[in-house]
């Protein structure tokens, strides 16, 4: 990417810029928090469906974050796209995952057998994405993907993910609206006057929402059982250990037995991989546009998809229960913070590797209430949809074929 170190337009830290390390780690921690809500919800859904015990569910969550750190670092390397894009779990894999869980459960398989089979299918099917990516086949399809296709894909990503945030907000409108209002005020008003709010609107809004929820819980304003009540979260923090190394252990829940379920499940996973790859291509274009970088080349797309395939292979080895793909919400945070530096994403990935080892700190982050997460989703995904629609500026809308 030529001239990637030059500040162009309104981006404060472009892709090739190198903020000082303390600032980079703080900005990277903000990226970690942005992807936290979507990431933690995936193992909660999968673990709940399999019947994971509480302690094992915490380990599954930590494993997903650890794998996100590995895959993000790989994506930033020369073997990946080199775009400032965070990698993590994907809802695209949930459909085939539930089908595999059902097949194993129908034969009386325990939760250990279920996670073994899901991880094996993800691992075997990842070879499909690795080959399509590094062979350049998916990258060559770029010539068939014009501005209209990109606009539709990115916009639908934003709108589809919006439906995840809205129900979360509805669990407590007071907390969610306070958080959403904080995002708007911090990023659009105070950012013009105070540099801190220009760089950290998301993390500050999350802290604001969490603090209000904590005050409401301690004061008794938020009843027990409400999604914004932090009573159970505070108990989780107290009972959690300080450190563990289990997240980095491969096949931690046992080696899978290869059988008919593994073969059928692997083929079923191919649909999830195709959906993930199409979404990632749109994310690459969105990330480049947000970062004020040139559009991604066919080679960048190919290497990016190949890197995601490798990330899915590692996810299968670690038994995270999910695959790996690009994260749209972190692309949206580039638009809010105006920070697109690879160093920042690198620091965020390092934190993703080490924070899962601190069980107590992970428990603190696990107390993030649904209304706060929902408000973040709505703010960021709305921005993603807007970026998608902005691609129509390159289309001749006077031509009836483009309407």
Secondary structure, DSSP 8 states (H G I E B T S, - for coil): -TTTTS--TT-SB-TT----HHHHHHHHHHHHHHHHHHHHHHHHHHHHHHT--HHHHHHHHHHHHHHHHHHHHHHHSTTS--SS--EE--GGGHHHHHHHHHHHHHTT--HHHHHHHHHHHHHHHHHHHHHHHHTTHHHHGGGG--HHHHHHHHHHHHHHHHHHHHHHHHT-HHHHHHHHHHHHIIIIIGGGT-HHHHH-HHHHHHHHHHHHHHHHHHHT-S-TTSTT--HHHHHHHHHS-SB--GGG-TTTT-----SHHHHHHHHHHHHHHHHHHHHHHHHHHHHHHHTT-----HHHHHHHHHHHHHHHHHHHHHT-SS--EE-HHHHHHHHHH-B--HHHHHHHHHHHHHHTTBHHHHHHHHT--HHHHHHHHHHHHHHHHHHHHHGGGGS-TTSGGG-
